[in-house]
Amino acid sequence: MSKPVAGHDVVVVGGGHNGLVAAILAASGGQSVLLLERSPHLGGATLGEPVFAGRPTRLSRYSYLVSLFPDDLAAELGIALPLASRITSSYTPTVRDGHASGLLVERSPGAATEASFAALTGGASEFRAWQQLYGELAAMAAALAPHLRGPMLRRTQVQKRVIGAAGQQLWTDLFEQPLSEMLLRRFADDTVRGIVATDALIGTFTSLTDESLLANRCFLYHLIGRGTGEWQVPIGGMGALSDALWERARAVGVQIRTNFSVDAVTETAEGVVVTGETVRGGRLNFPAAYLLAAVAPVVLDGWRGVDSVKPVGSQLKVNMLLDRLPQLASGIDPAIAFAGTMHLEEGYEQLEQAYRASAAGEVGEHLPSEVYCHSLSDTSILNGERAHTLTLFGLHTPRRCSKQTRRGPLVR
Ligand SMILES: Cc1cc2nc3c(=O)[nH]c(=O)nc-3n(C[C@H](O)[C@H](O)[C@H](O)COP(=O)(O)OP(=O)(O)OC[C@H]3O[C@@H](n4cnc5c(N)ncnc54)[C@H](O)[C@@H]3O)c2cc1C
């Protein structure tokens, strides 16, 4: 038998950053709030941990960069959100005609970026096309970002704003046709196409040619945050954000219960009853006027008895702790190359081949991945260690392929 527990105005299920934000806003508005979390810790995918046994360095196992958390939300929540800009946007090692080189994109592309494009592509047109696209994207980001916290815009309202700020071509390229068309038309170089394309693939599992435009949606999320599309490093690691949210939630009176897994929700005349299990197997009911479900849609569907397909994760993440950063054959300073996103095997064709192979349940010839060093932008995560962190993010690696292995160095 489940035991009823005194009612709350709001029950929030899920103690990730979205659940914490919702709980703080509701409690700050005078509601009595109970937050239920399945795991022993709050933070969900933002949790920062000492992930290397016996070492004090703290890193997140999942999310690591911030772009979609607006400053005005942090201010309204009453938390500090210190962020650092990375000096490099990306570096892509290349080997052409047996010659090791690489494409550097600075955070604000200037002379070094222009020279790097010219050396790789043998002319000025790819850099011009890059500046054109990212200029249009910046105008779109500035026009759309202020609406991310307001009532959701209709498609026609978004269309008006995008065309007004960035022009008809960008609207067509991003909202009306698969992203592949824009990449193939605007750029001639496979490496350059791939670098642009990765923002459409990180966090999703699809082809750039897919008519559903899933890749386009992913691209938009990556390009409009904070009105600039810049992804910044949270000082203290992503865990510092979840710690700040957790402390604020307690300060505004949110009641928190961890180690409690919700498995059913019943609608009543007064609102809802949320039911679940403690780690010891005890069953409890929590009545409330409102439920805020800060969990994946498939979890909510399960409580409501709706059949839905559980998505398969398609990304691989490896956290490393190194005595020193690897040297690159191109001779670039590793402190520049690893400060941003380093793209490995992420040419346009390699990305498409890897998707086709993994969609067929196989590990392809290429393992597109990106590598990034958090400690170059923020040494505080090292907690005094003389080391560097490296994080590898592998694309198109669904779990069903995980029994297969592929040997070989990822970084030369
Ligand atoms: C490898 C990886 C890297 C990523 N990198 C970034 C990044 O750099 N930047 C970025 O912005 N985004 C990144 N993301 C995406 C980001 O992590 C998610 O968008 C974000 O975590 C969603 O937050 P959330 O609070 O909605 O969910 P979550 O963080 O997933 O939290 C959900 C919480 O609900 C709890 N829960 C689930 N079911 C129940 C239940 N039945 N009862 C009680 N509790 C339950 C879970 O334990 C969890 O704590 C990344 C994602 C992954 C997987």
The ligand as a Gaussian input file, in Angstrom:
#p B3LYP/6-31G(d) Opt

LIG

0 1
 C       27.022000      13.553000     -23.104000
 C       26.171000      14.795000     -23.090000
 C       26.779000      16.037000     -23.198000
 C       26.024000      17.200000     -23.211000
 N       26.662000      18.409000     -23.291000
 C       25.951000      19.542000     -23.187000
 C       26.611000      20.803000     -23.101000
 O       27.836000      20.883000     -23.124000
 N       25.845000      21.914000     -22.980000
 C       24.470000      21.836000     -22.928000
 O       23.825000      22.890000     -22.826000
 N       23.823000      20.667000     -23.008000
 C       24.530000      19.525000     -23.108000
 N       23.876000      18.322000     -23.116000
 C       22.421000      18.306000     -23.035000
 C       21.994000      18.619000     -21.592000
 O       22.727000      17.801000     -20.725000
 C       20.499000      18.393000     -21.413000
 O       19.801000      19.187000     -22.320000
 C       20.114000      18.791000     -19.987000
 O       20.855000      18.050000     -19.053000
 C       18.654000      18.593000     -19.746000
 O       18.456000      18.945000     -18.386000
 P       17.214000      18.390000     -17.616000
 O       17.235000      18.981000     -16.253000
 O       15.990000      18.595000     -18.430000
 O       17.428000      16.802000     -17.587000
 P       18.511000      15.900000     -16.853000
 O       19.776000      16.643000     -16.601000
 O       18.578000      14.633000     -17.636000
 O       17.854000      15.607000     -15.461000
 C       16.713000      14.769000     -15.322000
 C       16.705000      14.277000     -13.878000
 O       15.521000      13.552000     -13.682000
 C       15.798000      12.419000     -12.894000
 N       14.768000      11.415000     -13.141000
 C       14.547000      10.746000     -14.306000
 N       13.502000       9.898000     -14.157000
 C       13.051000      10.060000     -12.888000
 C       12.008000       9.441000     -12.138000
 N       11.219000       8.496000     -12.669000
 N       11.838000       9.834000     -10.855000
 C       12.644000      10.785000     -10.291000
 N       13.648000      11.378000     -10.946000
 C       13.852000      11.017000     -12.238000
 C       17.177000      11.989000     -13.363000
 O       17.845000      11.178000     -12.413000
 C       17.868000      13.333000     -13.579000
 O       18.550000      13.777000     -12.425000
 C       24.621000      17.130000     -23.112000
 C       23.998000      15.885000     -22.996000
 C       24.761000      14.736000     -22.968000
 C       24.071000      13.392000     -22.826000

